[in-house]
């Protein structure tokens, strides 16, 4: 007992409340915790002068971007056109994702004994290579299979998304072609209920499960000179559309430009570099001039000692 008391001398103990108020303290403890905001929580959740402007939106993925996609794409396109870092980013995507030859097709047809049918595979791969030429791959006849891939990765990064419409029975020798559609062509301002009861979210028609069943495509690009205020929509089944975008949240219907997060910082950096360059040029352009007047020459002659 003596040694136990001796060991407890170095420990800091908290005095216990009287027995008659212990029940009262236990009853008030939850109230004290509930009325002490920020005491038992994450630092970022505390309301103070340092994070009072830290917004905490609770909107859905579609509500966050609804009505903002046009401006988001415009800012990103401006950045890619004028900022060399953004332009280099797109270039690196083309080099490292698509590559010099793009995604190629390799057929793996086999014979009845399990071996590869080399002749058939070579013929199919050669036919696919021929289809990948400009006159066959795209409906316009202006983009090859490789160029379509480059357009896909750059458009998804710059605009946040890209659409490809698969056209079967197209009038070429393969009866198949691809129609590239920019993100602007699917009307992101079209929202509401469809006639069949489905919901239209920013031009994408979804069923009760949120699965895309159709896309409402504009007749003309809204930024084209042929744009009309009365636009016609074509309901294209989802089976004909390849929608390329990266979903960052559950239930997200449309894509967000990849550069949007860094757009403000990149613009501020560009302004800082411009200001530094202007200051350097102004400093380098400063010049000084000195001249002598007749009075100054007379004084100089008077101060010069005469040799004897």
C-alpha positions as CSV (number, residue, x, y, z in Angstrom):
1,X,0.0,0.0,0.0
2,X,2.9,2.3,0.9
3,X,4.6,1.7,-2.5
4,X,1.3,2.2,-4.4
5,X,0.8,5.6,-2.8
6,X,4.5,6.4,-3.5
7,X,4.1,5.6,-7.2
8,X,0.9,7.7,-7.4
9,X,2.7,10.8,-6.1
10,X,4.2,11.6,-9.5
11,X,0.9,11.3,-11.4
12,X,-1.4,14.3,-12.1
13,X,-4.9,13.5,-10.9
14,X,-8.0,15.5,-11.5
15,X,-10.2,16.1,-8.4
16,X,-13.4,14.2,-8.7
17,X,-16.7,16.1,-8.2
18,X,-18.7,15.5,-5.2
19,X,-20.9,12.4,-5.3
20,X,-24.1,14.4,-5.0
21,X,-23.5,16.3,-8.3
22,X,-21.9,13.5,-10.4
23,X,-25.3,12.6,-11.9
24,X,-25.9,16.3,-12.7
25,X,-22.6,16.7,-14.5
26,X,-23.1,13.6,-16.5
27,X,-26.5,14.9,-17.7
28,X,-25.0,18.3,-18.7
29,X,-22.0,16.9,-20.5
30,X,-23.9,16.4,-23.9
31,X,-25.3,19.9,-23.7
32,X,-21.9,21.4,-23.1
33,X,-20.4,19.5,-26.0
34,X,-23.3,20.5,-28.3
35,X,-23.0,24.2,-27.4
36,X,-19.2,24.3,-27.9
37,X,-18.9,24.5,-31.7
38,X,-15.4,23.9,-33.1
39,X,-14.1,22.3,-29.9
40,X,-14.3,18.7,-31.1
41,X,-14.2,19.0,-34.9
42,X,-11.9,19.5,-37.9
43,X,-9.9,22.7,-38.0
44,X,-11.4,23.6,-41.5
45,X,-14.9,23.4,-40.0
46,X,-14.3,26.1,-37.4
47,X,-15.7,29.5,-38.2
48,X,-13.0,32.2,-37.7
49,X,-11.5,35.1,-39.5
50,X,-9.1,32.9,-41.5
51,X,-11.7,30.8,-43.2
52,X,-14.9,32.9,-43.1
53,X,-14.8,33.2,-47.0
54,X,-14.2,29.4,-47.4
55,X,-17.4,28.4,-49.2
56,X,-18.9,25.0,-48.6
57,X,-21.5,24.3,-51.3
58,X,-23.8,21.3,-51.0
59,X,-25.2,21.2,-54.5
60,X,-25.4,18.2,-56.7
61,X,-22.9,17.6,-59.5
62,X,-25.2,18.8,-62.2
63,X,-26.5,21.8,-60.2
64,X,-22.9,23.0,-59.7
65,X,-22.2,23.2,-63.4
66,X,-25.7,24.0,-64.7
67,X,-25.7,27.4,-66.5
68,X,-21.9,27.7,-66.2
69,X,-20.6,25.4,-68.9
70,X,-20.5,27.9,-71.8
71,X,-18.4,30.3,-69.8
72,X,-16.2,27.5,-68.4
73,X,-15.5,26.3,-72.0
74,X,-14.9,29.9,-73.2
75,X,-12.4,30.6,-70.4
76,X,-10.6,27.3,-71.0
77,X,-10.4,27.9,-74.8
78,X,-9.1,31.4,-74.3
79,X,-6.4,30.0,-71.9
80,X,-5.4,27.3,-74.4
81,X,-5.2,29.9,-77.2
82,X,-3.1,32.5,-75.3
83,X,-1.3,30.8,-72.5
84,X,1.8,28.8,-73.6
85,X,1.7,26.6,-70.6
86,X,-1.9,25.5,-71.4
87,X,-1.0,25.0,-75.0
88,X,2.0,22.9,-74.0
89,X,-0.3,20.8,-71.8
90,X,-2.5,19.9,-74.7
91,X,0.6,19.1,-76.8
92,X,1.9,16.8,-74.1
93,X,-1.4,15.0,-74.0
94,X,-1.3,14.4,-77.7
95,X,2.3,13.1,-77.5
96,X,2.0,10.9,-74.5
97,X,-1.6,9.7,-74.8
98,X,-2.3,9.4,-78.5
99,X,1.3,9.0,-79.7
100,X,2.7,9.3,-83.2
101,X,0.5,6.5,-84.6
102,X,-2.5,6.6,-82.3
103,X,-4.5,3.6,-81.1
104,X,-4.2,0.9,-83.7
105,X,-6.3,-2.2,-84.3
106,X,-4.9,-5.7,-83.9
107,X,-7.1,-8.5,-84.9
108,X,-6.8,-11.9,-83.1
109,X,-8.9,-14.3,-85.2
110,X,-7.9,-17.9,-84.7
111,X,-8.1,-21.1,-86.6
112,X,-10.1,-24.2,-85.5
113,X,-6.9,-25.6,-83.9
114,X,-6.5,-22.4,-81.7
115,X,-3.6,-20.9,-83.8
116,X,-3.8,-17.3,-85.0
117,X,-5.2,-16.9,-88.6
118,X,-2.4,-14.8,-89.9
119,X,-3.8,-14.2,-93.3
120,X,-7.2,-13.2,-92.1
121,X,-5.8,-11.0,-89.4
122,X,-3.5,-9.2,-91.9
123,X,-6.4,-8.6,-94.3
124,X,-8.7,-7.2,-91.5
125,X,-6.0,-5.0,-90.1
126,X,-5.2,-3.7,-93.6
127,X,-8.9,-2.9,-94.2
128,X,-9.1,-1.0,-90.9
129,X,-6.0,0.9,-91.8
130,X,-7.6,1.9,-95.1
131,X,-10.8,2.9,-93.3
132,X,-8.7,5.2,-91.1
133,X,-7.9,7.4,-94.0
134,X,-9.6,10.9,-94.1
135,X,-12.0,10.0,-96.9
136,X,-13.4,7.1,-94.9
137,X,-13.1,7.7,-91.1
138,X,-15.0,11.0,-90.7
139,X,-18.3,12.1,-92.3
140,X,-16.7,15.3,-93.5
141,X,-13.8,13.5,-95.2
142,X,-11.3,15.9,-93.5
143,X,-10.2,13.9,-90.5
144,X,-8.3,10.7,-90.3
145,X,-8.6,8.1,-87.5
146,X,-5.4,9.5,-86.0
147,X,-6.6,13.1,-86.2
148,X,-10.0,12.1,-84.6
149,X,-8.0,10.7,-81.6
150,X,-6.0,13.8,-81.3
151,X,-9.2,15.9,-81.5
152,X,-10.8,13.7,-78.8
153,X,-8.0,14.1,-76.2
154,X,-7.5,17.8,-76.7
155,X,-11.2,18.5,-76.7
156,X,-11.9,16.6,-73.5
157,X,-9.0,18.4,-71.8
158,X,-9.9,21.8,-73.1
159,X,-13.8,21.6,-73.2
160,X,-14.3,18.9,-70.6
161,X,-16.1,16.6,-73.0
162,X,-16.4,15.4,-76.6
163,X,-19.1,13.6,-78.5
164,X,-18.7,11.2,-81.4
165,X,-21.8,10.1,-83.4
166,X,-21.4,6.7,-85.0
167,X,-23.0,6.8,-88.5
168,X,-23.9,3.4,-89.9
169,X,-24.7,2.8,-93.6
170,X,-22.7,5.9,-94.5
171,X,-22.1,6.3,-98.2
172,X,-18.5,5.2,-98.3
173,X,-17.0,1.8,-99.2
174,X,-17.2,0.6,-95.6
175,X,-20.6,1.9,-94.8
176,X,-19.4,3.4,-91.5
177,X,-18.1,6.8,-90.4
178,X,-17.7,9.0,-87.3
179,X,-19.1,12.5,-86.8
180,X,-17.2,14.5,-84.2
181,X,-19.4,16.9,-82.2
182,X,-18.1,19.7,-80.0
183,X,-19.6,20.0,-76.5
184,X,-21.5,23.1,-77.7
185,X,-23.6,21.0,-80.1
186,X,-25.4,19.2,-77.2
187,X,-27.6,22.0,-75.9
188,X,-26.6,22.4,-72.2
189,X,-29.4,25.0,-71.8
190,X,-32.1,22.4,-72.5
191,X,-33.6,21.1,-69.3
192,X,-36.9,19.8,-68.2
193,X,-39.2,16.8,-68.8
194,X,-39.3,15.0,-72.1
195,X,-42.6,13.9,-73.8
196,X,-41.9,10.3,-72.8
197,X,-41.5,11.1,-69.1
198,X,-37.7,11.1,-69.1
199,X,-35.7,14.0,-67.7
200,X,-33.5,16.2,-69.8
201,X,-30.4,17.4,-68.0
202,X,-28.3,19.9,-70.0
203,X,-29.2,18.3,-73.3
204,X,-28.8,14.7,-72.1
205,X,-32.0,12.7,-71.7
206,X,-31.8,10.2,-68.9
207,X,-34.2,7.6,-67.6
208,X,-35.3,7.0,-64.0
209,X,-32.0,5.4,-63.2
210,X,-29.9,8.2,-64.6
211,X,-28.8,6.3,-67.6
212,X,-28.4,8.4,-70.8
213,X,-31.0,7.3,-73.4
214,X,-30.7,10.1,-75.9
215,X,-28.8,13.3,-76.7
216,X,-30.5,16.5,-78.0
217,X,-28.1,17.8,-80.7
218,X,-28.4,21.3,-82.2
219,X,-28.7,21.8,-85.9
220,X,-25.9,24.4,-85.9
221,X,-23.1,25.4,-83.6
222,X,-24.3,28.1,-81.3
223,X,-21.1,30.1,-81.9
224,X,-21.3,29.8,-85.7
225,X,-22.2,32.7,-88.0
226,X,-25.1,30.6,-89.3
227,X,-26.6,30.3,-85.8
228,X,-30.2,31.1,-85.6
229,X,-32.1,32.2,-82.5
230,X,-34.7,29.5,-83.4
231,X,-32.6,26.4,-83.0
232,X,-33.8,22.9,-84.0
233,X,-32.9,19.9,-81.9
234,X,-32.3,16.4,-83.2
235,X,-32.9,13.6,-80.7
236,X,-30.1,11.1,-81.2
237,X,-30.4,7.7,-79.4
238,X,-27.6,7.1,-76.9
239,X,-26.6,4.0,-78.9
240,X,-25.3,6.3,-81.6
241,X,-23.3,8.6,-79.3
242,X,-20.0,8.1,-77.7
243,X,-19.8,10.7,-74.8
244,X,-16.2,11.2,-73.7
245,X,-15.7,12.9,-70.3
246,X,-14.4,12.1,-66.9
247,X,-17.1,12.0,-64.2
248,X,-15.7,13.6,-61.0
249,X,-18.9,13.1,-58.9
250,X,-21.8,10.7,-58.8
251,X,-24.7,11.7,-61.1
252,X,-22.6,14.0,-63.2
253,X,-24.1,14.4,-66.7
254,X,-21.7,16.7,-68.5
255,X,-17.9,17.2,-68.4
256,X,-15.9,20.0,-66.9
257,X,-12.8,21.5,-68.5
258,X,-9.7,20.1,-67.0
259,X,-7.9,23.5,-66.9
260,X,-10.8,25.3,-65.1
261,X,-9.3,24.6,-61.7
262,X,-6.0,26.2,-62.5
263,X,-7.4,28.9,-64.9
264,X,-7.4,31.7,-62.3
265,X,-3.9,31.0,-61.0
266,X,-2.5,30.7,-64.6
267,X,-4.1,34.0,-65.5
268,X,-2.6,35.7,-62.4
269,X,0.8,34.1,-63.2
270,X,0.6,35.5,-66.8
271,X,-0.2,38.9,-65.5
272,X,2.7,38.7,-63.0
273,X,5.1,37.7,-65.7
274,X,3.8,40.5,-68.0
275,X,4.3,43.1,-65.2
276,X,7.8,41.9,-64.5
277,X,8.7,42.1,-68.2
278,X,7.3,45.6,-68.6
279,X,9.2,46.7,-65.5
280,X,12.4,45.2,-66.9
281,X,11.9,46.8,-70.3
282,X,11.1,50.2,-68.7
283,X,14.2,50.0,-66.6
284,X,16.4,49.0,-69.5
285,X,15.0,51.8,-71.6
286,X,16.0,54.6,-69.2
287,X,18.7,56.9,-70.5
288,X,20.8,59.7,-69.0
289,X,22.2,62.8,-70.8
290,X,24.9,65.3,-69.8
291,X,26.1,68.4,-71.5
292,X,28.4,71.4,-70.9
293,X,27.5,75.0,-71.2
294,X,29.8,78.0,-72.0
295,X,29.7,79.1,-68.3
296,X,30.8,75.6,-67.2
297,X,33.7,75.6,-69.6
298,X,34.8,79.1,-68.3
299,X,34.8,77.9,-64.7
300,X,36.7,74.8,-65.6
301,X,39.4,76.9,-67.4
302,X,39.7,79.2,-64.4
303,X,40.2,76.3,-62.0
304,X,42.9,74.6,-64.2
305,X,46.4,75.7,-63.0
306,X,48.7,77.3,-65.6
307,X,52.0,75.7,-66.2
308,X,55.1,77.9,-65.8
